[in-house]
Amino acid sequence: MKTLYVKPKDLSRKWYLIDAGGKTLGRVAVKAATILRGKHKPIFVPHQEVGDFVVIINADKIAVTGAKRTDKIYYNYSGHQGGMKALSFEKMMERKPTYPLEAAIRGMLPKNRLGRKLFGNAKVYAGSEHPHGAQQPETLEL
């Protein structure tokens, strides 16, 4: 079987808008990662950027189940002795309200150049306003 290669001129890319207000963190992240990767398209190839753009609003109103609000910990290690910092989900939402959703999406993408490029197609905003109105994003319901 020959390797499928989609030419950029044959590729049509759309913009999608997801309202994360009141939705579960993981479910929003899975949907966003699927669209970014292009797995919802019949022309999907794992080695190419064939996905669409995703705009996520109301990331500060994302919901988590169970005791994750207090028990989930985000670690950051500087590489130096004693350089590990840990923040709970609650504190992280106060400090950077978009980070938990961005971290969840990034974790579901490939860990290579392609994954970093795909994550650039995700736009996450804490409030309900976004500057991508000119692209006329299509609203996506979860």
C-alpha positions as a LaTeX table, in Angstrom:
\begin{tabular}{lrrr}
\hline
Residue & $x$ (\AA) & $y$ (\AA) & $z$ (\AA) \\
\hline
Met1 & 0.00 & 0.00 & 0.00 \\
Lys2 & 1.31 & 3.43 & $-0.93$ \\
Thr3 & 1.78 & 6.15 & 1.65 \\
Leu4 & $-0.99$ & 8.72 & 1.43 \\
Tyr5 & 0.22 & 12.30 & 1.14 \\
Val6 & $-2.29$ & 15.14 & 1.09 \\
Lys7 & $-1.16$ & 18.22 & $-0.81$ \\
Pro8 & $-1.75$ & 21.51 & 1.04 \\
Lys9 & $-3.76$ & 22.90 & $-1.90$ \\
Asp10 & $-6.19$ & 19.96 & $-1.63$ \\
Leu11 & $-6.68$ & 20.55 & 2.09 \\
Ser12 & $-9.56$ & 22.68 & 3.37 \\
Arg13 & $-9.23$ & 23.76 & 7.01 \\
Lys14 & $-12.12$ & 24.97 & 9.11 \\
Trp15 & $-12.38$ & 26.81 & 12.42 \\
Tyr16 & $-14.43$ & 25.39 & 15.29 \\
Leu17 & $-15.63$ & 27.12 & 18.45 \\
Ile18 & $-16.08$ & 25.14 & 21.68 \\
Asp19 & $-17.73$ & 26.66 & 24.74 \\
Ala20 & $-16.11$ & 24.92 & 27.72 \\
Gly21 & $-18.32$ & 26.57 & 30.35 \\
Gly22 & $-19.63$ & 23.85 & 32.69 \\
Lys23 & $-18.20$ & 21.02 & 30.54 \\
Thr24 & $-15.83$ & 18.34 & 31.88 \\
Leu25 & $-12.13$ & 19.05 & 31.33 \\
Gly26 & $-11.23$ & 15.70 & 29.74 \\
Arg27 & $-14.20$ & 15.57 & 27.38 \\
Val28 & $-13.45$ & 19.03 & 25.99 \\
Ala29 & $-9.75$ & 18.14 & 25.64 \\
Val30 & $-10.50$ & 14.89 & 23.77 \\
Lys31 & $-12.80$ & 16.63 & 21.29 \\
Ala32 & $-10.29$ & 19.44 & 20.72 \\
Ala33 & $-7.34$ & 17.04 & 20.27 \\
Thr34 & $-9.33$ & 14.94 & 17.78 \\
Ile35 & $-10.17$ & 17.99 & 15.66 \\
Leu36 & $-6.62$ & 19.40 & 15.86 \\
Arg37 & $-5.18$ & 16.07 & 14.74 \\
Gly38 & $-7.69$ & 15.68 & 11.90 \\
Lys39 & $-8.98$ & 12.27 & 12.96 \\
His40 & $-12.54$ & 13.31 & 12.13 \\
Lys41 & $-11.63$ & 13.60 & 8.43 \\
Pro42 & $-11.50$ & 10.76 & 5.91 \\
Ile43 & $-8.12$ & 12.02 & 4.65 \\
Phe44 & $-6.40$ & 11.60 & 8.06 \\
Val45 & $-2.74$ & 10.61 & 7.93 \\
Pro46 & $-0.73$ & 10.38 & 11.16 \\
His47 & 2.40 & 12.06 & 9.79 \\
Gln48 & 0.78 & 15.23 & 8.43 \\
Glu49 & $-1.03$ & 18.31 & 9.67 \\
Val50 & $-4.52$ & 17.79 & 8.23 \\
Gly51 & $-6.56$ & 18.96 & 11.23 \\
Asp52 & $-8.62$ & 22.08 & 11.77 \\
Phe53 & $-8.34$ & 25.06 & 14.10 \\
Val54 & $-10.07$ & 25.08 & 17.50 \\
Val55 & $-11.07$ & 28.13 & 19.55 \\
Ile56 & $-12.08$ & 27.31 & 23.13 \\
Ile57 & $-13.83$ & 29.95 & 25.22 \\
Asn58 & $-14.82$ & 30.03 & 28.92 \\
Ala59 & $-11.86$ & 27.89 & 29.96 \\
Asp60 & $-12.10$ & 29.45 & 33.42 \\
Lys61 & $-15.52$ & 27.79 & 33.91 \\
Ile62 & $-14.33$ & 24.24 & 33.14 \\
Ala63 & $-15.59$ & 21.49 & 35.44 \\
Val64 & $-13.73$ & 18.55 & 36.97 \\
Thr65 & $-15.26$ & 15.53 & 38.66 \\
Gly66 & $-14.62$ & 14.10 & 42.10 \\
Ala67 & $-12.03$ & 15.75 & 44.35 \\
Lys68 & $-9.77$ & 16.78 & 41.47 \\
Arg69 & $-10.33$ & 20.48 & 42.24 \\
Thr70 & $-8.20$ & 20.10 & 45.38 \\
Asp71 & $-6.30$ & 16.84 & 44.75 \\
Lys72 & $-5.03$ & 17.25 & 41.17 \\
Ile73 & $-1.48$ & 18.61 & 41.21 \\
Tyr74 & 0.45 & 20.31 & 38.38 \\
Tyr75 & 4.23 & 19.97 & 38.76 \\
Asn76 & 6.93 & 22.22 & 37.34 \\
Tyr77 & 10.58 & 21.28 & 37.73 \\
Ser78 & 13.38 & 23.72 & 36.92 \\
Gly79 & 16.06 & 21.03 & 36.80 \\
His80 & 17.87 & 22.44 & 39.82 \\
Gln81 & 18.03 & 20.97 & 43.28 \\
Gly82 & 14.92 & 22.00 & 45.23 \\
Gly83 & 13.41 & 23.46 & 42.05 \\
Met84 & 10.16 & 21.51 & 42.02 \\
Lys85 & 6.99 & 23.55 & 42.31 \\
Ala86 & 3.55 & 22.04 & 42.75 \\
Leu87 & 0.20 & 23.77 & 42.33 \\
Ser88 & $-3.25$ & 22.29 & 42.83 \\
Phe89 & $-5.94$ & 22.60 & 40.16 \\
Glu90 & $-7.67$ & 25.27 & 42.26 \\
Lys91 & $-4.55$ & 27.44 & 42.59 \\
Met92 & $-3.66$ & 26.94 & 38.92 \\
Met93 & $-7.12$ & 28.14 & 37.89 \\
Glu94 & $-6.57$ & 31.31 & 39.93 \\
Arg95 & $-3.10$ & 31.89 & 38.49 \\
Lys96 & $-3.52$ & 30.75 & 34.85 \\
Pro97 & $-7.15$ & 29.78 & 34.08 \\
Thr98 & $-6.31$ & 28.41 & 30.61 \\
Tyr99 & $-3.39$ & 26.18 & 31.68 \\
Pro100 & $-5.28$ & 23.02 & 32.82 \\
Leu101 & $-7.14$ & 22.81 & 29.52 \\
Glu102 & $-4.01$ & 23.54 & 27.49 \\
Ala103 & $-2.05$ & 20.89 & 29.42 \\
Ala104 & $-4.78$ & 18.31 & 28.85 \\
Ile105 & $-4.91$ & 19.00 & 25.11 \\
Arg106 & $-1.10$ & 19.02 & 24.80 \\
Gly107 & $-0.93$ & 15.67 & 26.57 \\
Met108 & $-3.28$ & 14.12 & 23.98 \\
Leu109 & $-1.21$ & 15.23 & 20.98 \\
Pro110 & 1.97 & 13.55 & 19.65 \\
Lys111 & 5.18 & 14.33 & 21.56 \\
Asn112 & 7.19 & 15.59 & 18.57 \\
Arg113 & 7.46 & 18.49 & 16.09 \\
Leu114 & 4.06 & 17.68 & 14.63 \\
Gly115 & 2.42 & 17.78 & 18.06 \\
Arg116 & 3.93 & 21.18 & 18.83 \\
Lys117 & 2.75 & 22.51 & 15.48 \\
Leu118 & $-0.76$ & 21.08 & 16.00 \\
Phe119 & $-1.01$ & 22.67 & 19.45 \\
Gly120 & $-0.40$ & 26.05 & 17.82 \\
Asn121 & $-3.78$ & 25.59 & 16.08 \\
Ala122 & $-5.58$ & 25.58 & 19.45 \\
Lys123 & $-6.62$ & 28.94 & 20.84 \\
Val124 & $-7.79$ & 28.85 & 24.48 \\
Tyr125 & $-9.39$ & 31.87 & 26.17 \\
Ala126 & $-10.52$ & 32.29 & 29.78 \\
Gly127 & $-13.51$ & 34.53 & 29.02 \\
Ser128 & $-16.28$ & 34.42 & 26.44 \\
Glu129 & $-14.54$ & 36.88 & 24.08 \\
His130 & $-12.11$ & 35.85 & 21.34 \\
Pro131 & $-10.43$ & 37.72 & 18.46 \\
His132 & $-11.21$ & 35.09 & 15.79 \\
Gly133 & $-14.60$ & 36.36 & 14.61 \\
Ala134 & $-13.26$ & 37.04 & 11.11 \\
Gln135 & $-12.63$ & 33.31 & 10.61 \\
Gln136 & $-16.34$ & 32.61 & 11.27 \\
Pro137 & $-15.80$ & 29.60 & 13.55 \\
Glu138 & $-18.46$ & 26.91 & 13.47 \\
Thr139 & $-19.94$ & 26.23 & 16.93 \\
Leu140 & $-19.38$ & 22.68 & 18.12 \\
Glu141 & $-21.63$ & 21.05 & 20.72 \\
Leu142 & $-20.28$ & 18.34 & 23.03 \\
\hline
\end{tabular}
